[in-house]
Amino acid sequence: MLSVRAIHHYYGGSHSLRGVSLSLKRGECLALLGRNGVGKTTLLKCLMGVLPVASGSVSFDGDDITGLAPHQRAARGIAYVPQGRDIFARLTVEENMLMGMAAKPASAARRIRSDIFELFPVLKAMLARRGGDLSGGQQQQLAIARALVSEPRLIILDEPTEGIQPSIIKDIGRVIRLLRERGDIAILLCEQYFDFARELADQYVVLSRGEVVASGDRTQLDSDDVRRHLSV
């Protein structure tokens, strides 16, 4: 589904990504792990086309998408939940979710599927509330729901547990687990918290200073070694 081959990125003279490679199949969850500032969000923005790739390639479902714009990648079935959520504070919950359908063809129905509310029942009672009036945890659920209404084949989640209360973290974990078990979507989960990622991921990639320093499936990685790369 997703194949990243030796991509490099620079911020001015700073070499922020150094030959990063990873692959992800449909129905799998890959956890991208690492401390703050090691290049995780930069990598995700390169995958979405928000930042340019200096060299290397990004393929999605067998097609090279390295040169495509973000909206073209979204139209192909890639959804992105950014760090900090970035919901539209002045729009209602319903309007925020409908914005997630912007990448769909003009002929597609603009209706929120009922299974979205099965995943996030709290949002059904809040459709008329403004996004800015929701709690941080509710905004995170809204951001994920907004991505899912586009019916993506790949969803990219950047630090979905950051600043979220434990009860909502459990809900988000439940949703990710259900999506993985459904088997029709690939999940790239960027996380700092190893215990949360370990429960959900089939594979792990650990970044340090813009490089992959460890990778493998959940049975191969040494927990102590991973934690060493995550500790401050």
Secondary structure, DSSP 8 states (H G I E B T S, - for coil): -EEEEEEEEEETTEEEEEEEEEEE-TT-EEEEE--TTSSHHHHHHHHHTSS--SEEEEEETTEE-TT--HHHHHHHTEEEE-TT----TTSBHHHHHHHTTTTS-TTS-----HHHHHH-HHHHTTTTSBGGGS-HHHHHHHHHHHHHTT--SEEEEESTTTT--HHHHHHHHHHHHHHHHH-S-EEEEEES-HHHHHHH-SEEEEEETTEEEEEEETTTS-HHHHHHHH--
